[in-house]
Amino acid sequence: MKGVVLAGGSGSRLYPLTKITNKHLLPIYNKPMIYYPIRTLVDAGIRDILIVTGGRNAGDFLRLLANGKEFGLKHLDFTYQEGEGGIAEALSLAEHFADGKKLCVILGDNIIEGSIRDAVEEFRNQERGARILLKEVEDAERFGVAEIRGDSIIGIEEKPKRPKSNSAVIGIYMYDETVFEKVRTLVPSKRGELEITDVNNAYIHEGTMTFSNLKGWWTDAGTFDSLLHGTSVDENSSTAHNGPARRSQRIAAV
């Protein structure tokens, strides 16, 4: 299985910090943000990794990460996303890299406490389809929310006003090679982007979507509050997840 880290976007919610740099290069405690999703993939046994980035600071990723030696890798791939067409559009740039293999895709601002190794191994053994990771949250209306019936997901709603569950879809997705066919069928949303929720719903509609529940805390460091929490939980992960989750727009406590 190959890994893809999506690290594009303008990071507008973190302005002015992102006026002169990509948000994924900002520090989380003592490491750049981009280190965390790469480490998540490497710890899950994934060694073939593509970084998708964009904007004026794309070259900084190459200078920072080089060939991935710091993560025990021999090589890293990079590609460039022009504009901001959404997560699904960014993923489409990985088609040549995927070369017909399964993918584990992680958003570059997602930081987790635990490991996804078990979920990755389960997907390796899954004949076809997709697998997503879910986390119970108190403020589900802020996320993509999975509606679950029995052991199956029957649909995902993006930021619903009345969530049908508390199961948020976190920014780690696993797909088979048909994901690129599905992306090509998408039409832009009202935001003018190709939405990853539409990709996930396509798998749900064909009956090939599975899921795992994430253990431990999770945050995406896309706002000032969640950036602060990301630093706090990394500095003292044994106690930080006991703090108030409501301070962050993207924190899910144990």
C-alpha positions, -999 to 999 in steps of 0.1 A, spaced: 0 0 0 11 35 -8 6 67 12 -5 102 2 -2 133 24 -24 162 13 -6 194 23 -20 221 0 -45 248 6 -41 284 17 -45 280 54 -67 311 55 -80 303 90 -45 306 104 -38 340 88 -14 359 94 7 329 103 2 315 68 9 348 50 45 338 44 44 300 47 23 269 42 3 259 73 18 224 72 52 239 79 41 256 111 55 241 143 35 216 165 56 217 197 91 207 185 83 195 150 68 209 118 32 199 114 39 178 82 61 154 103 31 140 121 10 126 92 42 112 76 51 95 109 15 81 111 20 65 77 55 52 84 44 37 117 17 19 99 43 2 77 39 24 46 72 34 30 61 47 -4 48 82 2 37 111 -20 34 147 -6 8 168 -25 13 205 -19 9 239 -36 12 276 -33 43 298 -32 61 277 -5 59 243 -22 97 242 -26 101 245 12 88 210 16 116 196 -5 142 215 15 127 204 48 119 167 40 145 159 14 144 122 7 127 113 40 158 100 57 146 114 90 117 89 89 137 60 78 127 63 42 149 61 11 127 83 -11 98 108 -10 77 118 -40 62 153 -44 36 168 -67 20 202 -70 -17 213 -68 -26 244 -87 -53 264 -70 -77 251 -43 -100 226 -59 -106 205 -28 -94 174 -12 -107 151 -40 -90 171 -67 -57 170 -47 -61 132 -45 -66 130 -82 -30 141 -87 -18 109 -71 -32 86 -98 2 81 -116 19 76 -83 -7 50 -71 0 28 -102 -30 6 -95 -21 1 -58 -42 7 -27 -37 41 -10 -38 54 25 -46 92 23 -41 115 52 -47 152 55 -15 171 63 -29 188 94 -43 156 111 -25 146 143 -34 115 162 -24 99 195 -24 63 185 -16 42 155 -36 33 124 -16 1 118 -45 -22 126 -68 -4 103 -42 -4 75 -37 -41 79 -74 -47 78 -76 -27 46 -47 -46 31 -68 -78 35 -100 -62 22 -106 -74 -13 -119 -41 -27 -135 -8 -17 -125 18 9 -121 21 47 -124 53 68 -117 61 104 -144 75 127 -142 92 161 -170 100 185 -173 138 191 -196 161 210 -199 187 182 -206 164 152 -222 193 132 -187 206 125 -176 175 106 -185 149 80 -208 126 100 -213 89 93 -248 74 97 -243 38 109 -268 10 107 -256 -22 124 -220 -27 112 -224 -6 81 -222 30 71 -252 40 51 -243 76 44 -221 105 52 -234 141 56 -210 170 55 -215 194 85 -252 186 91 -273 209 112 -288 178 128 -263 150 129 -276 115 127 -248 103 149 -217 115 168 -193 97 146 -171 122 128 -151 111 98 -114 120 104 -90 130 77 -75 95 70 -90 75 41 -81 42 25 -90 35 -11 -86 9 -38 -76 18 -74 -112 27 -84 -110 60 -64 -97 79 -94 -127 67 -115 -150 80 -88 -132 114 -86 -137 118 -124 -175 116 -119 -177 144 -93 -191 178 -99 -179 208 -78 -199 216 -47 -213 250 -38 -178 258 -25 -165 252 -60 -145 221 -48 -145 184 -54 -156 170 -21 -140 139 -5 -174 132 12 -188 126 -23 -160 101 -30 -168 83 3 -205 82 -5 -198 66 -39 -181 37 -21 -210 35 4 -235 34 -25 -217 4 -41 -215 -14 -8 -178 -15 -4 -171 10 24 -158 -3 58 -147 16 89 -125 15 120 -130 35 152 -99 56 161 -85 51 196 -70 80 215 -72 117 207 -73 134 174 -70 169 162 -66 187 129 -44 218 134 -64 240 110 -75 267 135 -57 287 162 -74 267 190 -67 234 174 -31 244 166 -27 252 203 -42 219 213 -20 200 189 10 215 206 -4 208 241 -12 172 234 22 165 218 40 182 247 22 162 273 1 135 257 -4 116 289 -26 143 303 -36 168 276 -65 148 262 -82 152 296 -86 189 289 -118 206 275 -124 195 240 -147 224 233 -118 248 230 -109 233 197 -130 230 165 -111 198 157 -103 180 189 -118 146 198 -110 135 233 -109 99 246 
